[in-house]
């Protein structure tokens, strides 16, 4: 899967955050208690949301001069005319 280049810094910072939070939780409580599991689930959930936001999925479009092709998943508000 490809990611937008604008999101690389955010993804990197989020990945570092996940690593440091979970490493810190493990150093504080190495017995893998409920707090560690909660922190792991929450930080991995955050990373998943960030990765889904910045993904760049492949799109199959049919060329047509009558259509406006926009890189948006929702409604296009400005067409530039």
C-alpha positions in Angstrom: 0.0 0.0 0.0 1.3 3.5 -0.8 1.0 6.5 1.4 0.7 10.2 0.5 4.1 12.0 0.8 2.5 14.7 2.9 1.8 12.1 5.6 5.3 10.6 5.9 6.3 12.9 8.8 3.0 12.3 10.7 3.3 8.6 10.2 6.9 8.6 11.4 6.0 10.7 14.5 3.1 8.5 15.3 5.2 5.3 14.9 7.8 6.8 17.2 5.1 7.7 19.7 3.8 4.2 19.6 7.2 2.7 20.2 8.2 5.1 23.0 4.8 4.8 24.8 4.8 1.0 24.7 8.5 0.7 25.6 8.0 3.1 28.5 5.0 1.1 29.7 7.0 -2.1 29.4 9.9 -0.6 31.4 7.5 0.7 34.1 5.6 -2.6 34.4 7.4 -5.5 32.7 4.7 -8.0 33.8 2.5 -7.0 30.8 -0.4 -6.0 33.0 -3.8 -4.6 32.0 -2.4 -1.1 31.7 0.2 -2.3 29.2 -2.4 -4.0 27.1 -4.7 -1.0 27.1 -1.8 1.3 26.1 -0.8 -1.2 23.3 -4.3 -1.4 22.0 -4.9 2.4 22.1 -1.6 3.3 20.5 -1.9 0.7 17.8 -5.4 1.9 17.1 -4.1 5.4 16.7 -1.4 4.2 14.3 -4.1 2.3 12.3 -6.2 5.4 12.0 -3.2 7.5 10.9 -2.2 4.9 8.3 -5.8 4.6 7.0 -6.0 8.4 6.7 -2.8 8.8 4.6 -3.2 5.8 2.4 -3.2 6.2 -1.3 -5.3 3.4 -2.8 -5.1 2.5 -6.4 -8.0 3.9 -8.4 -9.4 2.5 -11.6 -10.9 5.2 -13.8 -12.3 5.1 -17.3 -11.0 8.1 -19.4 -14.0 10.2 -20.6 -13.8 13.8 -21.7 -17.3 14.4 -20.3 -16.3 13.5 -16.7 -14.3 15.4 -14.1 -11.8 13.1 -12.4 -11.0 14.3 -8.9 -8.7 12.7 -6.3 -11.5 12.9 -3.7 -13.5 10.2 -2.0 -16.5 12.5 -1.2 -18.3 15.4 -2.9 -16.2 17.8 -5.1 -17.1 21.4 -4.2 -14.9 23.5 -6.6 -14.3 22.5 -10.2 -12.1 25.4 -11.3 -14.3 26.7 -14.0 
